Amino acid sequence: MTASWDSTAAGVLELPSGRLVRGRALRYPLPEGPTPAFALYLLGSAPPPAPWEARWVRWRDFWLPADRTATREALREAWERAATERVEIACKGGRGRTGTALACLAILDGVPNHEAVGYVRRYYTARAVETPWQRRFVARFQ
């Protein structure tokens, strides 16, 4: 990997392949240290402009993404880019939508669907993936 996160930094999830992805809550200031090369923002309305490349997925708090096909494409892009770049996944609180997206990245990285929520809760935050429909989204993600 050419540009990656520090695996011990807050919010950084290490996937089984070794890819590192940072999950973050946008309601808090940007953490000290390196900035993302690419960010995936999961919000109900457009995020403010960022000085790095970013993609927006329309996704209301506590719900599911508005366009599931576009979401799968965005998650695949984030997973692919995480092999060589600093990738950040973020929503307002950094748990429900972000945790759901991280669980989907874990699936893309080889974690079985039925284990993905537990993986993210173990290695990112115990409060990840907040609603039953978010858990179902992960269970059905392909």
C-alpha positions in Angstrom: 0.0 0.0 0.0 1.3 3.4 -0.9 -0.7 5.8 1.2 -2.6 4.3 4.1 -3.9 5.1 7.6 -2.1 4.4 10.8 -3.8 1.1 11.9 -3.8 2.3 15.5 -5.5 5.6 14.8 -9.0 6.2 16.1 -11.8 5.1 13.8 -9.5 3.0 11.5 -10.8 -0.4 10.7 -8.5 -3.1 9.4 -10.1 -5.5 6.9 -8.9 -9.1 6.7 -6.9 -8.2 3.5 -5.0 -5.6 5.4 -6.9 -2.7 3.8 -7.4 0.2 6.2 -10.5 2.4 6.1 -11.3 5.2 8.5 -14.9 5.6 9.8 -15.7 9.1 11.1 -18.5 11.2 12.5 -18.8 14.4 10.6 -20.3 16.2 13.6 -16.8 16.3 15.1 -13.8 18.2 13.8 -11.4 16.5 11.4 -8.9 14.4 13.3 -5.3 15.4 13.4 -2.9 13.8 11.0 -3.3 12.7 7.3 -6.4 13.5 5.4 -8.3 11.1 3.1 -7.5 10.8 -0.6 -11.1 9.7 -1.1 -14.2 9.9 1.1 -17.6 8.4 0.9 -20.2 10.6 2.7 -23.5 8.9 3.7 -25.9 11.8 4.4 -29.5 12.8 3.7 -28.4 16.1 2.1 -25.3 17.0 0.2 -22.1 17.3 2.3 -20.0 20.5 2.3 -17.2 20.6 -0.2 -14.0 18.8 0.9 -10.4 19.4 -0.3 -10.1 15.8 -1.3 -12.1 13.6 -3.7 -15.4 12.7 -2.3 -18.6 10.9 -3.3 -22.0 11.4 -1.8 -24.5 8.7 -1.2 -28.0 10.0 -0.2 -28.8 8.1 3.0 -31.0 9.5 5.7 -30.1 9.0 9.3 -31.3 5.6 10.7 -32.6 4.5 7.3 -31.2 2.8 4.2 -29.6 4.4 1.1 -32.0 6.0 -1.4 -30.4 4.2 -4.3 -29.0 0.7 -3.4 -27.4 0.1 -6.8 -25.4 3.4 -6.6 -24.5 2.6 -3.0 -23.1 -0.8 -4.0 -21.0 0.9 -6.7 -19.8 3.5 -4.3 -18.9 0.9 -1.7 -17.0 -1.2 -4.3 -15.1 1.9 -5.3 -14.2 2.7 -1.7 -13.1 -0.9 -1.1 -10.9 -0.9 -4.3 -9.3 2.4 -3.6 -8.6 1.4 0.0 -5.9 -1.0 -1.4 -3.7 2.0 -2.3 -5.3 5.1 -0.8 -6.5 6.6 2.4 -10.3 6.1 2.3 -12.8 7.5 4.8 -16.4 6.5 5.3 -18.5 9.1 7.2 -21.9 10.1 8.3 -23.1 12.6 10.9 -22.7 10.3 13.9 -20.2 7.7 12.6 -22.0 4.6 13.8 -25.2 3.5 12.0 -24.7 4.4 8.3 -20.9 4.4 8.6 -21.0 1.0 10.5 -23.4 -0.4 7.9 -21.1 0.7 5.0 -18.0 -0.7 6.8 -19.8 -4.0 7.3 -20.4 -4.1 3.5 -16.8 -3.4 2.9 -15.9 -6.3 5.2 -18.2 -8.5 3.0 -16.4 -7.3 -0.2 -13.1 -8.2 1.6 -14.3 -11.8 2.3 -16.1 -11.7 5.7 -19.3 -13.7 5.4 -22.5 -11.7 5.5 -23.7 -13.2 8.7 -20.4 -12.2 10.5 -19.9 -8.7 9.0 -21.9 -6.8 11.6 -20.1 -8.6 14.5 -16.7 -7.9 12.7 -17.4 -4.2 12.5 -18.7 -4.0 16.1 -15.6 -5.8 17.3 -13.0 -3.9 15.4 -14.6 -0.4 14.8 -17.2 0.3 17.4 -19.6 -1.8 19.5 -22.5 0.6 18.5 -22.1 0.2 14.7 -25.1 -0.7 12.6 -27.9 0.7 14.6 -31.2 -0.5 13.2 -32.8 -3.9 12.3 -33.1 -2.8 8.6 -29.4 -1.8 8.5 -28.5 -5.3 9.8 -30.8 -6.8 7.1 -29.2 -4.6 4.5 -25.8 -6.1 5.5 -27.1 -9.6 5.6 -28.4 -9.2 2.0 -25.5 -7.3 0.6 -23.7 -8.8 -2.4 
